Amino acid sequence: MTVEQPLLATASQAWKVLNEGSSTEPLVLAVDFAVSGRPESTFGDLGRLLAPGIPLWETRQPALEQARVFDGEDMATYWARGVRETGRPVRAVLGYCVGGLYAARVAELLAAQQDEAPAVVLFDPEPPRQDGMVADFRAAVARLCSVLSPEESALAGQAAEEAARQSTGVAALGAALAEVFTGITRAAFARAGLPAELADELIGAYESFVAYIAAAAVFDPAVRWAGATALTTPSADPHVRHAGRIIPVDVDHKDILRSPTTADVLNGLLNRARP
C-alpha cells in the first residue's frame, strides 16, 4: 500500500534527526537507547560515515510514565506510529544490541504502509539478559563515583547480584535494580547536598533504560530476525545465529557503530535496498 500523506521534513517526538539528508530520500531509522558519554559507539557516530543525502533518524524514548507500563509491542507501536505521522517512506530499520528486537518489529509494522518492506540491519544484536542488566547497573553506579564511596559502590554491586539470583525474569530484575539504584542515588545526593531534582533526573533515565531492556523480552529473536541482516563482531551474542544473513566485521564491539568498515558494509546494503 502506498503512503499518500504529504511528506514532512521533521521527525515526531518519537524520533530525533541525526542526519537531515535529502527530503526526497526514504528514511533510515535506528533503534537504540543512546546515552551521552557512553564508551560504546552510537548511531550518531555511524551517521557521520554514511553516504551523503541519507536521512537518519534515531528513537527517542517514551515518557517515563509510559515506559513504566509499556511492553515491547507498545514500544514498537509508539515508534512506528511516530514515523507514520510524518508520511515519510522508510528504506531500512537499524538496531543495535537489544534494539535489534525492536527494529525488526518496527520494520514489520511499517511494511504494511509501503510498497516494499524496509530492510532490517542489526549490529551485534542480542536479547535481554540478566547478566547484561547487572553489568549495565554496575556501569550506572560507576558514573556516581564522585558521590559514592568505594564501599557503597561495592554494596550496590552485591545488591544487584542478589537481585539477579532472586529474580525470575528480566522484568522482575529490572524492577529490583531500579529500586536499588533509586535508594543509593537519593541517599548519596542528599548526603552530598546536591539538588534532589538532579537525583530524580538520573533515576528517571535509569528507569527508562531498564524499561527499554526488559520490554524487549516479549520478542523471540528466532522469529524476529529470520529476515534480517546482522553485522557481527567477534564477541557477538550467540543468538545472532537466528539472523537470516550474517556479515562479520573485524572490529571491537564498542566500535561497531563508528568503524569505517561497518559504514562501508551498511552503505552497500542501503544501496541495494533503494526503492
Secondary structure, DSSP 8 states (H G I E B T S, - for coil): ----S---SS--TTEEEEE---TTS-EEEEE----TT-SS--HHHHHTTS-TT--EEEE----HHHHTT--HHHHHHHHHHHHHTTT--EEEEEEETTHHHHHHHHHHHHHTTSSS--EEEEES-----HHHHHHHHHHHHHTTTTTS-HHHHHHHHHHHHHHHHH-SSHHHHHHHHHHHHHHHHHHHHHHHT--HHHHHHHHHHHHHHHHHHHHGGGS-HHHHTTT-EEEE-TT--GGGGGSSEEEE--S-GGGTTT-HHHHHHHHHHHHHT--
